[in-house]
Every structure is written in C-alpha cells, then in structure tokens.
Amino acid sequence: MGPNPIMYRVTTSSGSIVTTSAVIHLMNNTAKLVISDIDGTVTKSNIQGMLLPALGLSDWKHDGVVELYRKIANQGYQIVYLTNRAIGQSDMTREYIYSLTETPYEMPRGPVLLQVE
C-alpha cells in the first residue's frame, strides 16, 4: 500500500539509455479519499500560485490549509491532489505541495494528478 516508485529505462536505437521515473500509488478499495484541486484551493490563485513559488518569491498558500489537510489525513483519509498544470511540471508541483508546512503540521503525502495533454 502507498507510493511505489518505478523507473522506466529504454535503450534507443543509437544505444543510449533514457530513463524516467514515476510513482504508482496503491490504495485499498475501501480507502477513504479526499480529492482536492491545488490551484486556487491550496494556493491563493491559479497563475500566481504556480509562478511565485517556482521563482522563490512566495509560498502563496492559503493560511491554515496545511493544518486542515493534515487533520483530514489524521482522520484516516487519503488526500489526492489534482491540478491543471502540465505533466512537465510534475516534479516541481509535487515538491511544492510536499514542502508546505505550518508548524507543527506538514502537508500530507498523496498522489498528484496532472494534465497529460
């Protein structure tokens, strides 16, 4: 149960090896889920919530959101994060969500689902 890291490795026709990684989240079929958008729900706005943290200018989260989500998770719910951000921003988005803290609370870990187009 929980996150399971995987790595894809492909050998190209030229002989070079290309790798990429992902995480498959295994959940029990009776798991209690809370599905949450990131942009405008965790962050204060869609665009600024994506750009300002990437530039190191602000965390731009709503006050109290980390405590709320941690308390929800502590009640046995699995948080699933959704965003309309491009798949190429997956690492940055996941790192941002997981870095959010409000002493003594940390954002609960969970799948981050992104746009694939």
C-alpha positions in Angstrom: 0.0 0.0 0.0 1.0 3.6 -0.5 3.5 5.0 -3.0 5.6 2.7 -5.1 8.4 4.3 -7.1 9.2 2.9 -10.6 11.7 3.7 -13.2 11.4 3.2 -17.0 14.5 2.6 -18.9 14.7 2.4 -22.7 17.7 1.8 -24.9 17.4 3.8 -28.0 18.4 2.6 -31.5 21.7 4.7 -31.1 22.5 2.7 -27.9 21.9 5.5 -25.4 19.8 4.8 -22.3 16.9 7.1 -21.5 15.2 6.9 -18.1 12.2 8.4 -16.4 10.6 7.8 -13.1 7.1 7.7 -11.7 5.2 6.7 -8.6 2.3 4.3 -8.6 0.0 4.8 -5.6 -1.6 1.6 -4.4 -4.7 2.1 -2.3 -7.1 -0.3 -0.7 -10.5 -0.4 -2.5 -12.1 0.7 0.8 -9.8 3.7 1.2 -11.5 7.0 2.1 -10.4 9.7 -0.3 -10.5 13.4 -0.3 -9.9 14.8 -3.8 -8.5 18.4 -3.8 -7.6 20.8 -6.5 -4.3 22.6 -5.9 -4.6 25.8 -7.9 -6.9 28.2 -6.1 -7.7 25.7 -3.3 -4.3 25.1 -1.8 -2.8 28.1 -3.4 -4.4 31.6 -3.4 -4.7 31.7 -7.2 -4.1 29.7 -10.3 -1.3 31.6 -12.0 0.4 33.2 -9.0 0.2 30.0 -7.1 2.2 28.3 -9.8 4.7 31.0 -10.7 5.6 32.7 -7.5 6.8 29.6 -5.6 8.7 28.5 -8.7 10.6 31.8 -8.6 11.1 31.5 -4.8 9.1 34.7 -4.2 6.3 33.3 -2.0 4.6 30.1 -1.0 1.3 31.7 -1.9 -0.8 29.1 0.0 -4.0 29.8 1.9 -3.4 30.3 5.6 -4.5 27.2 7.6 -4.6 24.9 4.6 -1.7 22.6 5.8 -3.3 22.2 9.2 -6.7 21.4 7.7 -5.3 18.8 5.3 -3.2 17.2 8.0 -6.2 16.9 10.3 -8.2 15.4 7.5 -5.4 12.9 6.8 -5.2 12.1 10.5 -8.8 11.1 10.4 -7.9 8.3 8.0 -8.5 10.0 4.7 -6.0 9.8 1.7 -5.6 13.1 0.0 -5.4 13.1 -3.8 -4.2 16.3 -5.4 -5.4 17.5 -8.8 -4.0 20.3 -11.0 -4.3 21.6 -14.5 -0.6 22.1 -14.6 1.3 20.3 -17.5 2.8 16.9 -16.9 6.3 18.5 -17.3 5.7 20.4 -14.1 5.1 17.2 -12.1 8.3 17.2 -10.0 8.0 20.9 -9.2 4.4 20.6 -8.3 4.9 17.6 -6.1 7.9 19.2 -4.4 5.9 22.3 -3.7 2.9 20.5 -2.2 5.1 18.3 0.0 7.2 21.3 1.1 4.3 23.2 2.6 4.3 23.4 6.4 2.6 25.3 9.2 4.3 24.5 12.4 3.9 21.8 13.6 1.9 20.5 10.6 3.3 19.2 7.3 1.2 18.7 4.1 0.1 15.0 3.8 1.6 13.0 1.0 -0.6 11.7 -1.7 -0.9 11.3 -5.4 -0.6 14.4 -7.6 -2.6 14.1 -10.8 -1.6 16.4 -13.6 -2.9 17.3 -17.1 -1.4 15.0 -19.7 -2.1 17.0 -22.9 
